[in-house]
């Protein structure tokens, strides 16, 4: 009973109410501060992604595009060289071995066309 009387006296004290209110305000401010810190971290991450990742992705896409273009150009050069070789061999030589060589060159040319 003595303890209840002490608690009641504390509650009646105006400083107790003030302390109780201030502890609630402190808890509210601390929660808001933590939320702001978390939002700041998320914004920093988004800025990093926007400023760093976008150019990196663009660079990667450019590299892929250039690689595809070079591959296509290389395949075209190979096809043209193969056709030129076939035409030159057939014009320069005659015979059974030339026919076998031309068939071989033709099969290579066909495979190159499928690239």
Secondary structure as GFF3:
##gff-version 3
##sequence-region A 1 115
A	DSSP	alpha_helix	2	12	.	.	.	ID=ss1
A	DSSP	alpha_helix	14	48	.	.	.	ID=ss2
A	DSSP	pi_helix	49	53	.	.	.	ID=ss3
A	DSSP	alpha_helix	54	92	.	.	.	ID=ss4
A	DSSP	alpha_helix	96	113	.	.	.	ID=ss5
###
